[in-house]
Amino acid sequence: MNYRIKGFVPVPNKAIRLVLQGVGNRFDYFYDYLWQPQEPRQTRLVLIGRELEQVRIESLVLEKEVNATIQ
């Protein structure tokens, strides 16, 4: 399945945004700049593709966020 992903992810104990982007099975990630005070520190991802399972994707992302916060 071909798809694209791009967005930002907050990393616990980091003041810098993590950028995530990918096409197919190739992913890249890097830190770009400090979160701005007015910016909500939340995962924001855009996925483009066919037959994406929205509920499953959302639950997996939320599960990872909760586990990262607990650790």
Secondary structure, DSSP 4 states (H G I P E B T S, - for coil): --EEEEEEE--TT-SEEEEEEEETTEEEEEEEEEPPTTS----EEEEEESS--HHHHHHHHHHHHHHHHH-
